[in-house]
Amino acid sequence: MRKNIVLVTFLPLLAAPAAASTSYFNGNVQFHDSNLHGSKSTSTVEVGHNFDSGTRVLMEIDSIPIGSVESSAPLPVVTLGLEQKLDISSNFWASVGYHNLVQAGETIQYRPLIKLGYNFDNGISLYHRTRAHIYADVDGQLQSADSDFRFDNAVSYKFTDADFLLSYKNIYVAKGSEDAFRNDKVNTMDHEVRVTWTRSGAQPFIEWRNQANGLENADGSSAVNNALVIGFGYVW
């Protein structure tokens, strides 16, 4: 049971919801070396519940600024999600779901998704998620002419002789060819490496993120952001 709690708490992207009904909390603080997110320090919190049926409900608040904020900084966004896990075999699982992205009280994106995962008996887990980002009308104005697609691929390893979980994830976002406001939409790639202390109770982690590879600033310089992420999760 302890392994299931670890995977649900810290790597919900790498594992299916646990068989038993559980609630969880994830929270982190992120320290950035650029103003890609509008502030050099931001935070993310997520709460959710996994039902015995394999259904998951969740709410995440992302890009919460901490400290000084640029005047043009985007507002925090809220994700409301519903997912259903399907057991294909004892190791292979799939999920289908929907995320609704809200900003300033209005829906800005519709996000249907599918997930696939495989948990090997040797502690290695593989994960893939495809999620569409379909732009909504806000105040009668279409935010983007095309949908974007996000592809997450990840691998994790749970050490058998130590209470640590090591994971790597890359995130590729394929942008639509047109934007309702500008024509500079480009595909981007992120990399994330995380180490989780899989102790009993609250489980801390530290992560390095390399974000927005391929994106450029207005002056043509690279907009890549590196971030140190410190957080913890708890399941009950």
GURO-211154 format. One record per residue (C-alpha): residue number from 0; residue in one letter; x, y, z. Coordinates in nm, 2 decimals, padded with zeros to 4 digits. Example, Ala and Ser with C-alpha at 12.3 -4.5 7.8 and 13.67 -1.06 7.14 Angstrom:
residues 2
{pos=0; code=a; X=01.23; Y=-00.45; Z=00.78}
{pos=1; code=s; X=01.37; Y=-00.11; Z=00.71}
//
This chain:
residues 236
{pos=0; code=m; X=00.00; Y=00.00; Z=00.00}
{pos=1; code=r; X=00.29; Y=00.24; Z=00.07}
{pos=2; code=k; X=00.40; Y=00.23; Z=-00.29}
{pos=3; code=n; X=00.06; Y=00.32; Z=-00.41}
{pos=4; code=i; X=00.04; Y=00.62; Z=-00.18}
{pos=5; code=v; X=00.38; Y=00.74; Z=-00.30}
{pos=6; code=l; X=00.28; Y=00.73; Z=-00.66}
{pos=7; code=v; X=-00.06; Y=00.89; Z=-00.61}
{pos=8; code=t; X=00.09; Y=01.16; Z=-00.39}
{pos=9; code=f; X=00.39; Y=01.27; Z=-00.59}
{pos=10; code=l; X=00.34; Y=01.13; Z=-00.94}
{pos=11; code=p; X=-00.02; Y=01.12; Z=-01.02}
{pos=12; code=l; X=00.10; Y=01.14; Z=-01.38}
{pos=13; code=l; X=00.28; Y=00.82; Z=-01.35}
{pos=14; code=a; X=00.04; Y=00.60; Z=-01.17}
{pos=15; code=a; X=-00.33; Y=00.53; Z=-01.16}
{pos=16; code=p; X=-00.54; Y=00.62; Z=-00.86}
{pos=17; code=a; X=-00.51; Y=00.37; Z=-00.57}
{pos=18; code=a; X=-00.77; Y=00.10; Z=-00.54}
{pos=19; code=a; X=-00.89; Y=00.23; Z=-00.20}
{pos=20; code=s; X=-01.06; Y=00.56; Z=-00.16}
{pos=21; code=t; X=-00.80; Y=00.83; Z=-00.08}
{pos=22; code=s; X=-00.77; Y=01.21; Z=-00.07}
{pos=23; code=y; X=-00.45; Y=01.39; Z=-00.14}
{pos=24; code=f; X=-00.28; Y=01.73; Z=-00.13}
{pos=25; code=n; X=00.02; Y=01.85; Z=-00.33}
{pos=26; code=g; X=00.19; Y=02.19; Z=-00.28}
{pos=27; code=n; X=00.51; Y=02.35; Z=-00.40}
{pos=28; code=v; X=00.71; Y=02.67; Z=-00.42}
{pos=29; code=q; X=00.90; Y=02.75; Z=-00.75}
{pos=30; code=f; X=01.21; Y=02.97; Z=-00.78}
{pos=31; code=h; X=01.26; Y=03.09; Z=-01.14}
{pos=32; code=d; X=01.56; Y=03.25; Z=-01.31}
{pos=33; code=s; X=01.34; Y=03.44; Z=-01.56}
{pos=34; code=n; X=01.00; Y=03.62; Z=-01.55}
{pos=35; code=l; X=00.84; Y=03.37; Z=-01.78}
{pos=36; code=h; X=00.56; Y=03.33; Z=-01.52}
{pos=37; code=g; X=00.54; Y=03.69; Z=-01.42}
{pos=38; code=s; X=00.72; Y=03.65; Z=-01.09}
{pos=39; code=k; X=01.06; Y=03.51; Z=-00.99}
{pos=40; code=s; X=00.87; Y=03.30; Z=-00.72}
{pos=41; code=t; X=00.54; Y=03.12; Z=-00.77}
{pos=42; code=s; X=00.34; Y=02.84; Z=-00.60}
{pos=43; code=t; X=00.11; Y=02.56; Z=-00.70}
{pos=44; code=v; X=-00.14; Y=02.37; Z=-00.49}
{pos=45; code=e; X=-00.36; Y=02.08; Z=-00.58}
{pos=46; code=v; X=-00.62; Y=01.88; Z=-00.38}
{pos=47; code=g; X=-00.81; Y=01.58; Z=-00.50}
{pos=48; code=h; X=-01.00; Y=01.26; Z=-00.41}
{pos=49; code=n; X=-00.97; Y=00.91; Z=-00.56}
{pos=50; code=f; X=-01.29; Y=00.71; Z=-00.52}
{pos=51; code=d; X=-01.30; Y=00.33; Z=-00.49}
{pos=52; code=s; X=-01.45; Y=00.32; Z=-00.85}
{pos=53; code=g; X=-01.13; Y=00.47; Z=-00.99}
{pos=54; code=t; X=-01.28; Y=00.81; Z=-01.04}
{pos=55; code=r; X=-01.07; Y=01.11; Z=-00.95}
{pos=56; code=v; X=-01.18; Y=01.47; Z=-00.89}
{pos=57; code=l; X=-00.93; Y=01.74; Z=-00.85}
{pos=58; code=m; X=-00.87; Y=02.11; Z=-00.83}
{pos=59; code=e; X=-00.53; Y=02.28; Z=-00.89}
{pos=60; code=i; X=-00.44; Y=02.65; Z=-00.85}
{pos=61; code=d; X=-00.12; Y=02.73; Z=-01.06}
{pos=62; code=s; X=00.11; Y=03.03; Z=-01.11}
{pos=63; code=i; X=00.03; Y=03.19; Z=-00.77}
{pos=64; code=p; X=00.28; Y=03.48; Z=-00.75}
{pos=65; code=i; X=00.50; Y=03.51; Z=-00.44}
{pos=66; code=g; X=00.68; Y=03.84; Z=-00.38}
{pos=67; code=s; X=00.72; Y=04.11; Z=-00.65}
{pos=68; code=v; X=00.50; Y=04.07; Z=-00.96}
{pos=69; code=e; X=00.53; Y=04.24; Z=-01.30}
{pos=70; code=s; X=00.24; Y=04.46; Z=-01.40}
{pos=71; code=s; X=00.19; Y=04.24; Z=-01.71}
{pos=72; code=a; X=00.20; Y=03.91; Z=-01.51}
{pos=73; code=p; X=-00.08; Y=03.66; Z=-01.59}
{pos=74; code=l; X=-00.33; Y=03.59; Z=-01.33}
{pos=75; code=p; X=-00.32; Y=03.25; Z=-01.15}
{pos=76; code=v; X=-00.52; Y=02.97; Z=-01.33}
{pos=77; code=v; X=-00.75; Y=02.71; Z=-01.17}
{pos=78; code=t; X=-00.79; Y=02.36; Z=-01.32}
{pos=79; code=l; X=-01.11; Y=02.16; Z=-01.23}
{pos=80; code=g; X=-01.07; Y=01.80; Z=-01.33}
{pos=81; code=l; X=-01.26; Y=01.47; Z=-01.35}
{pos=82; code=e; X=-01.08; Y=01.15; Z=-01.46}
{pos=83; code=q; X=-01.17; Y=00.78; Z=-01.48}
{pos=84; code=k; X=-00.91; Y=00.51; Z=-01.44}
{pos=85; code=l; X=-00.94; Y=00.18; Z=-01.63}
{pos=86; code=d; X=-00.74; Y=-00.13; Z=-01.53}
{pos=87; code=i; X=-00.63; Y=-00.31; Z=-01.85}
{pos=88; code=s; X=-00.41; Y=-00.56; Z=-01.66}
{pos=89; code=s; X=-00.24; Y=-00.58; Z=-01.32}
{pos=90; code=n; X=00.04; Y=-00.36; Z=-01.45}
{pos=91; code=f; X=-00.12; Y=-00.17; Z=-01.75}
{pos=92; code=w; X=-00.37; Y=00.11; Z=-01.69}
{pos=93; code=a; X=-00.55; Y=00.39; Z=-01.88}
{pos=94; code=s; X=-00.75; Y=00.69; Z=-01.78}
{pos=95; code=v; X=-00.98; Y=00.93; Z=-01.97}
{pos=96; code=g; X=-01.08; Y=01.26; Z=-01.83}
{pos=97; code=y; X=-01.15; Y=01.63; Z=-01.87}
{pos=98; code=h; X=-00.99; Y=01.94; Z=-01.73}
{pos=99; code=n; X=-01.15; Y=02.28; Z=-01.73}
{pos=100; code=l; X=-00.91; Y=02.58; Z=-01.71}
{pos=101; code=v; X=-01.05; Y=02.89; Z=-01.54}
{pos=102; code=q; X=-00.89; Y=03.23; Z=-01.51}
{pos=103; code=a; X=-01.05; Y=03.53; Z=-01.33}
{pos=104; code=g; X=-01.37; Y=03.34; Z=-01.30}
{pos=105; code=e; X=-01.41; Y=03.25; Z=-01.67}
{pos=106; code=t; X=-01.33; Y=02.93; Z=-01.86}
{pos=107; code=i; X=-01.04; Y=02.99; Z=-02.10}
{pos=108; code=q; X=-00.96; Y=02.64; Z=-02.22}
{pos=109; code=y; X=-01.14; Y=02.30; Z=-02.25}
{pos=110; code=r; X=-00.90; Y=02.02; Z=-02.20}
{pos=111; code=p; X=-01.00; Y=01.66; Z=-02.28}
{pos=112; code=l; X=-00.73; Y=01.40; Z=-02.21}
{pos=113; code=i; X=-00.62; Y=01.04; Z=-02.21}
{pos=114; code=k; X=-00.35; Y=00.87; Z=-02.00}
{pos=115; code=l; X=-00.16; Y=00.54; Z=-02.03}
{pos=116; code=g; X=00.07; Y=00.39; Z=-01.78}
{pos=117; code=y; X=00.27; Y=00.07; Z=-01.71}
{pos=118; code=n; X=00.41; Y=-00.03; Z=-01.37}
{pos=119; code=f; X=00.69; Y=-00.29; Z=-01.39}
{pos=120; code=d; X=00.75; Y=-00.52; Z=-01.10}
{pos=121; code=n; X=01.11; Y=-00.40; Z=-01.07}
{pos=122; code=g; X=01.01; Y=-00.04; Z=-00.96}
{pos=123; code=i; X=01.01; Y=00.12; Z=-01.30}
{pos=124; code=s; X=00.69; Y=00.30; Z=-01.42}
{pos=125; code=l; X=00.62; Y=00.45; Z=-01.76}
{pos=126; code=y; X=00.36; Y=00.72; Z=-01.83}
{pos=127; code=h; X=00.21; Y=00.91; Z=-02.12}
{pos=128; code=r; X=-00.06; Y=01.17; Z=-02.14}
{pos=129; code=t; X=-00.21; Y=01.35; Z=-02.44}
{pos=130; code=r; X=-00.43; Y=01.66; Z=-02.36}
{pos=131; code=a; X=-00.59; Y=01.89; Z=-02.60}
{pos=132; code=h; X=-00.61; Y=02.26; Z=-02.52}
{pos=133; code=i; X=-00.92; Y=02.40; Z=-02.69}
{pos=134; code=y; X=-00.96; Y=02.77; Z=-02.65}
{pos=135; code=a; X=-01.28; Y=02.93; Z=-02.53}
{pos=136; code=d; X=-01.45; Y=03.26; Z=-02.60}
{pos=137; code=v; X=-01.39; Y=03.51; Z=-02.33}
{pos=138; code=d; X=-01.62; Y=03.82; Z=-02.33}
{pos=139; code=g; X=-01.72; Y=03.72; Z=-02.68}
{pos=140; code=q; X=-01.37; Y=03.71; Z=-02.82}
{pos=141; code=l; X=-01.20; Y=03.39; Z=-02.93}
{pos=142; code=q; X=-00.86; Y=03.36; Z=-02.75}
{pos=143; code=s; X=-00.70; Y=03.15; Z=-03.02}
{pos=144; code=a; X=-00.78; Y=03.03; Z=-03.37}
{pos=145; code=d; X=-00.63; Y=02.68; Z=-03.32}
{pos=146; code=s; X=-00.62; Y=02.42; Z=-03.05}
{pos=147; code=d; X=-00.29; Y=02.32; Z=-02.89}
{pos=148; code=f; X=-00.19; Y=01.97; Z=-02.79}
{pos=149; code=r; X=00.03; Y=01.88; Z=-02.49}
{pos=150; code=f; X=00.22; Y=01.55; Z=-02.47}
{pos=151; code=d; X=00.37; Y=01.43; Z=-02.14}
{pos=152; code=n; X=00.61; Y=01.14; Z=-02.13}
{pos=153; code=a; X=00.77; Y=01.02; Z=-01.81}
{pos=154; code=v; X=00.97; Y=00.74; Z=-01.64}
{pos=155; code=s; X=01.01; Y=00.68; Z=-01.27}
{pos=156; code=y; X=01.21; Y=00.44; Z=-01.05}
{pos=157; code=k; X=01.13; Y=00.35; Z=-00.69}
{pos=158; code=f; X=01.44; Y=00.23; Z=-00.52}
{pos=159; code=t; X=01.40; Y=-00.10; Z=-00.34}
{pos=160; code=d; X=01.67; Y=-00.04; Z=-00.08}
{pos=161; code=a; X=01.60; Y=00.32; Z=00.00}
{pos=162; code=d; X=01.30; Y=00.55; Z=00.05}
{pos=163; code=f; X=01.34; Y=00.75; Z=-00.26}
{pos=164; code=l; X=01.16; Y=00.79; Z=-00.60}
{pos=165; code=l; X=01.35; Y=00.93; Z=-00.90}
{pos=166; code=s; X=01.15; Y=01.06; Z=-01.20}
{pos=167; code=y; X=01.21; Y=01.23; Z=-01.53}
{pos=168; code=k; X=00.94; Y=01.39; Z=-01.75}
{pos=169; code=n; X=00.94; Y=01.58; Z=-02.07}
{pos=170; code=i; X=00.65; Y=01.80; Z=-02.19}
{pos=171; code=y; X=00.60; Y=01.88; Z=-02.55}
{pos=172; code=v; X=00.34; Y=02.14; Z=-02.65}
{pos=173; code=a; X=00.24; Y=02.15; Z=-03.02}
{pos=174; code=k; X=00.09; Y=02.49; Z=-03.08}
{pos=175; code=g; X=-00.18; Y=02.57; Z=-03.34}
{pos=176; code=s; X=-00.06; Y=02.75; Z=-03.65}
{pos=177; code=e; X=-00.26; Y=03.07; Z=-03.59}
{pos=178; code=d; X=-00.33; Y=03.29; Z=-03.29}
{pos=179; code=a; X=-00.62; Y=03.54; Z=-03.26}
{pos=180; code=f; X=-00.38; Y=03.81; Z=-03.14}
{pos=181; code=r; X=-00.04; Y=03.74; Z=-03.28}
{pos=182; code=n; X=00.14; Y=03.50; Z=-03.52}
{pos=183; code=d; X=00.43; Y=03.38; Z=-03.31}
{pos=184; code=k; X=00.30; Y=03.06; Z=-03.17}
{pos=185; code=v; X=00.59; Y=02.80; Z=-03.15}
{pos=186; code=n; X=00.62; Y=02.45; Z=-03.02}
{pos=187; code=t; X=00.80; Y=02.41; Z=-02.68}
{pos=188; code=m; X=00.96; Y=02.14; Z=-02.48}
{pos=189; code=d; X=01.00; Y=02.12; Z=-02.10}
{pos=190; code=h; X=01.22; Y=01.88; Z=-01.89}
{pos=191; code=e; X=01.16; Y=01.79; Z=-01.53}
{pos=192; code=v; X=01.37; Y=01.58; Z=-01.29}
{pos=193; code=r; X=01.24; Y=01.51; Z=-00.94}
{pos=194; code=v; X=01.36; Y=01.32; Z=-00.63}
{pos=195; code=t; X=01.09; Y=01.23; Z=-00.37}
{pos=196; code=w; X=01.16; Y=01.11; Z=-00.02}
{pos=197; code=t; X=00.90; Y=00.83; Z=00.02}
{pos=198; code=r; X=00.88; Y=00.84; Z=00.39}
{pos=199; code=s; X=00.56; Y=00.77; Z=00.58}
{pos=200; code=g; X=00.33; Y=01.07; Z=00.62}
{pos=201; code=a; X=00.41; Y=01.40; Z=00.44}
{pos=202; code=q; X=00.66; Y=01.33; Z=00.17}
{pos=203; code=p; X=00.89; Y=01.61; Z=00.05}
{pos=204; code=f; X=01.04; Y=01.64; Z=-00.29}
{pos=205; code=i; X=01.29; Y=01.86; Z=-00.49}
{pos=206; code=e; X=01.27; Y=01.92; Z=-00.86}
{pos=207; code=w; X=01.46; Y=02.09; Z=-01.14}
{pos=208; code=r; X=01.26; Y=02.23; Z=-01.44}
{pos=209; code=n; X=01.39; Y=02.35; Z=-01.77}
{pos=210; code=q; X=01.10; Y=02.52; Z=-01.94}
{pos=211; code=a; X=00.99; Y=02.67; Z=-02.27}
{pos=212; code=n; X=01.27; Y=02.55; Z=-02.49}
{pos=213; code=g; X=01.20; Y=02.69; Z=-02.84}
{pos=214; code=l; X=01.03; Y=03.01; Z=-02.72}
{pos=215; code=e; X=01.20; Y=03.34; Z=-02.78}
{pos=216; code=n; X=01.16; Y=03.69; Z=-02.62}
{pos=217; code=a; X=01.06; Y=03.99; Z=-02.82}
{pos=218; code=d; X=01.43; Y=04.08; Z=-02.88}
{pos=219; code=g; X=01.51; Y=03.73; Z=-03.02}
{pos=220; code=s; X=01.68; Y=03.60; Z=-02.71}
{pos=221; code=s; X=01.59; Y=03.26; Z=-02.56}
{pos=222; code=a; X=01.30; Y=03.26; Z=-02.32}
{pos=223; code=v; X=01.40; Y=02.93; Z=-02.15}
{pos=224; code=n; X=01.32; Y=02.93; Z=-01.78}
{pos=225; code=n; X=01.50; Y=02.72; Z=-01.52}
{pos=226; code=a; X=01.33; Y=02.66; Z=-01.19}
{pos=227; code=l; X=01.40; Y=02.50; Z=-00.86}
{pos=228; code=v; X=01.09; Y=02.34; Z=-00.71}
{pos=229; code=i; X=01.05; Y=02.24; Z=-00.35}
{pos=230; code=g; X=00.73; Y=02.08; Z=-00.22}
{pos=231; code=f; X=00.55; Y=01.80; Z=-00.05}
{pos=232; code=g; X=00.24; Y=01.58; Z=-00.08}
{pos=233; code=y; X=00.02; Y=01.40; Z=00.17}
{pos=234; code=v; X=-00.24; Y=01.13; Z=00.13}
{pos=235; code=w; X=-00.51; Y=01.03; Z=00.38}
//
